[in-house]
Amino acid sequence: MPDTQSRGLTARQAAGKRAMDIVVGGAALVLTAPLSAAAIVVARRDTGESGVFAQERVGRHGRIVRVHKVRTMRSSTTVTTSVTTSGDPRITPWGRRFRAWKIDELPQLVDVLRGRMSLVGPRPDVTGWADRLTGEDRLVLSVRPGITGPASLAFRHEEELLAAAEDPEAFNRDVIWPEKVRINREYVETWSLRGDLRYLARTVLAVFRRDQGTGSGLTRPAPP
């Protein structure tokens, strides 16, 4: 098997990335704490369950970690797919708003400070997806999963894309997933602290602009 780690972050780069997570993530946690708390209360009333949703995901080096989000979906015995489209009946009215404004991601700032996640990186996948990475693609697992990142920005309208697909699960498996892997692998190979800061800035701008359209993400994303 190729030595993929040799093209990942150096120890110095990893330390710089972690320092940014602590400083910027800590500041963001303090600033957004009131909003996060309010969203959790609303989510509890909206879903009838705990306002915080915890799920096991595949983290750095393939280790299983628990990550947290504001709950945006009701439990369902009839819909069992892990692929979520924009018209998914499980998404609550407030949940749809939280997802549009990325408010549901705010509890993950705690996961960042605990070292389970990073502010920027590949999104953490459920088991059954990250497990499929082989060969050089496993370089993606050499960094902590992120709240945002190049693939997240490229596929910011992913739910709309899946809703338009004839077979959402097949489209996710055969088209979206391979492209995300390519983007995330390139992110690790070309990582820079400046790039992470730019991805954070682009994420904030994307949220406030609430740009319309379906941005397929199927072309090479703009460089950081």
C-alpha positions as CSV (number, residue, x, y, z in Angstrom):
1,M,0.0,0.0,0.0
2,P,1.4,3.5,-0.9
3,D,2.6,5.6,1.9
4,T,-0.2,8.3,1.8
5,Q,0.8,9.9,5.1
6,S,4.0,11.3,3.5
7,R,1.9,13.7,1.5
8,G,-0.3,14.7,4.4
9,L,0.3,17.5,6.9
10,T,3.7,17.7,8.6
11,A,3.8,17.8,12.4
12,R,4.3,21.5,12.3
13,Q,1.4,22.1,9.9
14,A,-0.8,19.9,12.1
15,A,0.1,21.9,15.2
16,G,-0.6,25.2,13.4
17,K,-4.0,23.9,12.2
18,R,-4.9,22.7,15.7
19,A,-3.8,26.1,17.2
20,M,-6.2,27.8,14.8
21,D,-9.0,25.5,15.8
22,I,-8.6,26.3,19.5
23,V,-8.3,30.1,19.1
24,V,-10.9,30.7,16.3
25,G,-13.1,27.8,17.5
26,G,-13.1,29.0,21.1
27,A,-14.0,32.6,20.1
28,A,-16.8,31.4,17.8
29,L,-18.2,29.2,20.5
30,V,-18.4,32.1,22.9
31,L,-20.0,34.4,20.3
32,T,-22.6,31.9,19.1
33,A,-23.5,30.3,22.5
34,P,-26.7,32.2,22.9
35,L,-27.9,31.4,19.4
36,S,-26.9,27.7,19.8
37,A,-28.8,27.5,23.1
38,A,-31.9,29.1,21.6
39,A,-31.8,26.7,18.6
40,I,-31.5,23.7,20.9
41,V,-34.6,24.8,22.8
42,V,-36.6,25.4,19.6
43,A,-35.4,22.1,18.1
44,R,-36.6,20.2,21.2
45,R,-40.1,21.6,20.9
46,D,-40.1,21.2,17.1
47,T,-39.1,17.6,17.0
48,G,-40.4,16.3,20.3
49,E,-37.0,14.9,21.1
50,S,-33.7,16.1,22.5
51,G,-32.6,19.3,20.9
52,V,-29.1,17.9,20.3
53,F,-28.4,15.1,18.0
54,A,-25.3,12.9,18.5
55,Q,-24.1,10.4,16.0
56,E,-21.0,8.2,15.5
57,R,-18.9,9.3,12.5
58,V,-15.6,8.2,11.1
59,G,-12.9,10.6,12.3
60,R,-9.1,11.1,11.9
61,H,-7.2,7.9,11.1
62,G,-10.5,6.1,10.8
63,R,-11.3,6.2,14.5
64,I,-15.0,6.5,15.4
65,V,-16.0,9.7,17.1
66,R,-19.3,11.2,18.3
67,V,-20.2,14.5,16.7
68,H,-23.2,16.8,17.6
69,K,-25.7,18.9,15.8
70,V,-28.9,20.7,16.6
71,R,-31.6,18.2,15.8
72,T,-33.5,19.1,12.5
73,M,-35.3,15.9,11.7
74,R,-38.1,13.9,13.4
75,S,-37.6,10.2,13.8
76,S,-39.4,8.1,11.1
77,T,-40.2,4.4,10.8
78,T,-41.0,4.6,7.1
79,V,-37.9,6.6,5.9
80,T,-34.7,4.8,6.7
81,T,-32.2,6.2,4.1
82,S,-29.1,8.1,5.3
83,V,-29.3,10.2,2.1
84,T,-31.2,13.5,2.9
85,T,-32.9,15.4,0.1
86,S,-34.3,19.0,0.3
87,G,-37.9,17.5,0.3
88,D,-37.2,15.0,3.1
89,P,-40.4,14.7,5.1
90,R,-38.4,14.1,8.3
91,I,-37.0,17.7,8.3
92,T,-39.0,20.0,10.5
93,P,-40.0,23.6,9.6
94,W,-37.5,25.1,12.0
95,G,-35.0,22.4,11.0
96,R,-35.1,23.5,7.4
97,R,-34.2,27.1,8.6
98,F,-31.4,25.8,10.8
99,R,-29.9,23.8,8.0
100,A,-30.2,26.7,5.5
101,W,-28.3,29.0,7.9
102,K,-25.9,26.3,9.1
103,I,-27.1,26.9,12.7
104,D,-27.4,23.1,13.2
105,E,-23.6,22.9,12.9
106,L,-22.9,25.2,15.9
107,P,-22.6,22.4,18.5
108,Q,-19.7,21.0,16.6
109,L,-17.6,23.9,17.8
110,V,-17.5,21.9,21.1
111,D,-16.3,18.9,19.1
112,V,-13.6,21.0,17.6
113,L,-12.3,22.1,21.0
114,R,-12.4,18.5,22.2
115,G,-10.2,17.5,19.3
116,R,-12.7,15.3,17.5
117,M,-13.1,17.7,14.6
118,S,-11.5,20.7,13.0
119,L,-13.0,23.9,11.7
120,V,-12.0,23.1,8.2
121,G,-11.6,19.6,6.6
122,P,-13.6,16.8,5.0
123,R,-17.1,16.4,6.5
124,P,-17.3,13.4,8.9
125,D,-18.9,10.5,7.2
126,V,-21.0,7.7,8.7
127,T,-19.6,4.2,8.7
128,G,-20.1,2.5,5.4
129,W,-18.8,5.4,3.4
130,A,-15.4,6.4,4.8
131,D,-14.7,2.7,5.1
132,R,-14.7,2.5,1.3
133,L,-11.6,4.7,1.0
134,T,-8.7,2.7,-0.4
135,G,-5.1,3.3,-1.5
136,E,-4.1,6.9,-1.8
137,D,-7.7,8.1,-1.1
138,R,-7.2,7.2,2.6
139,L,-5.1,10.4,2.8
140,V,-8.4,12.1,3.5
141,L,-8.5,10.3,6.9
142,S,-5.1,11.8,7.9
143,V,-6.8,15.0,9.1
144,R,-9.7,15.7,11.5
145,P,-13.1,16.0,9.8
146,G,-14.3,19.6,9.5
147,I,-17.3,21.7,10.0
148,T,-16.7,23.2,6.6
149,G,-14.3,22.7,3.8
150,P,-13.9,22.8,0.0
151,A,-16.2,19.9,-0.6
152,S,-18.8,21.3,1.7
153,L,-18.7,24.6,-0.2
154,A,-18.7,22.9,-3.6
155,F,-21.8,20.9,-2.7
156,R,-23.6,23.5,-0.6
157,H,-26.8,22.7,-2.5
158,E,-26.3,18.9,-2.3
159,E,-29.9,18.3,-0.9
160,E,-31.4,20.0,-4.0
161,L,-29.2,18.0,-6.3
162,L,-30.3,14.8,-4.6
163,A,-33.9,15.8,-4.8
164,A,-33.6,16.3,-8.5
165,A,-31.9,12.9,-9.1
166,E,-34.0,10.0,-10.3
167,D,-32.2,7.7,-7.8
168,P,-30.7,9.9,-5.0
169,E,-28.8,7.0,-3.3
170,A,-27.2,5.9,-6.6
171,F,-26.4,9.6,-7.6
172,N,-24.8,10.1,-4.2
173,R,-22.8,6.9,-4.4
174,D,-21.7,7.2,-8.1
175,V,-21.3,10.9,-8.6
176,I,-21.2,13.0,-5.5
177,W,-19.2,10.8,-3.2
178,P,-16.3,10.2,-5.7
179,E,-16.1,13.9,-6.4
180,K,-16.0,14.8,-2.7
181,V,-13.2,12.3,-2.2
182,R,-11.2,13.9,-5.0
183,I,-11.7,17.4,-3.6
184,N,-10.9,16.4,-0.1
185,R,-7.8,14.6,-1.1
186,E,-6.6,17.6,-3.0
187,Y,-7.3,19.7,0.1
188,V,-5.0,17.6,2.2
189,E,-2.3,17.5,-0.5
190,T,-2.2,21.3,-0.8
191,W,-3.1,22.3,2.7
192,S,-2.2,25.7,4.1
193,L,-3.3,27.8,7.1
194,R,-4.2,30.7,4.8
195,G,-6.3,28.3,2.8
196,D,-8.2,27.3,5.9
197,L,-8.9,30.9,6.8
198,R,-10.2,31.6,3.3
199,Y,-12.5,28.6,3.5
200,L,-13.9,29.9,6.8
201,A,-14.5,33.3,5.2
202,R,-16.1,31.8,2.2
203,T,-18.4,29.7,4.4
204,V,-19.6,32.8,6.4
205,L,-20.2,34.7,3.1
206,A,-22.1,31.9,1.6
207,V,-24.4,31.7,4.7
208,F,-25.2,35.4,4.7
209,R,-25.5,35.7,0.9
210,R,-27.9,32.7,0.9
211,D,-27.0,32.4,-2.8
212,Q,-29.7,30.7,-4.9
213,G,-29.2,28.2,-7.6
214,T,-28.1,24.6,-7.5
215,G,-24.3,24.8,-7.7
216,S,-23.6,21.3,-8.7
217,G,-20.1,21.1,-7.3
218,L,-19.2,18.8,-10.1
219,T,-16.5,21.1,-11.4
220,R,-13.2,22.0,-9.8
221,P,-13.9,24.4,-6.9
222,A,-12.3,27.8,-6.8
223,P,-8.9,27.7,-5.0
224,P,-8.8,29.0,-1.4
